[in-house]
């Protein structure tokens, strides 16, 4: 699994973390205030937290899913 450093935008502010390049899995600092169901954004994509694991009190391993962004298409006139 390849990881990259990234900025994660939470409701409480921005943090530095790591993002997996293959799946929506994030590593966040252990002191991050986040819980299942919360939303955050990373690289202009909105995510919802599905699960959180404390990894040896070193970081939080956060699994998330992308939120659907429905763009409204203009209606064609008849």
N, C-alpha and C positions, 0 to 999 in steps of 0.2 A: 504494500500500500504506500502510495506516495502522498506526502503531506506538504502543505505550504503555509507560510506565515500569512496572516490576514488580519484585517480590522473587522470586528463584529460590532454591530450597532444594536444595543439593547435599549429598552425604555429609559433606563437609568444613565445611559451614556455609552461611549465607545470603549472597547477593550481590545487588547491584542490577543490573538489566539491562533490556533492551527486548524486548517480545513483539509479533509481528505479529498483528493482529486477524483476519486471514483464514486464515492457514495456520500450522502449528506450527513457526515459524522464530523464533529467539531471537538477540539480540546480547548477548554476555557480554564482560566485561573481558578484555583480551589475556592477562593473567596467570592466568586461570582454569585450574585443573588439571582437565581433562575430556577424555575420549576416546570414540571410537565404541563403542557398547554400554553406556556408563554410563547410569544412571537419575538423574532429578532430578524435582522437583515444582514446579509453579507454579499458583497459584490453585486449590489442592486437586485438581489433576490430575497424575497421574504420567506421565512421558514417558521414552522411551528414545532416546538419541542415534543418529542414522543417519549423519550426516556433519558434518564441521567444516571450515570454511575460515577462513584467516587473512586478514582484510580490511585490507590495507595496514599491518599491524602496529598498527592502531588498536583493533580488537575482533575477537572470534571470532564468526563467523556459524554458528550451530548449528541444523541441521535435525533434527527429532525426530518420533517418532510417539507417539500416546497409547497407554499400556498398557491392555490390557483388564482391567477390574475385574469379576470374576464374583461377583455376590452370590448367596449360597446361599438359595434359596427354601425355606421350610418345607414339608415334605411333608404333604399332606392325608391324614387318617386315613379309612379306608374304613368 
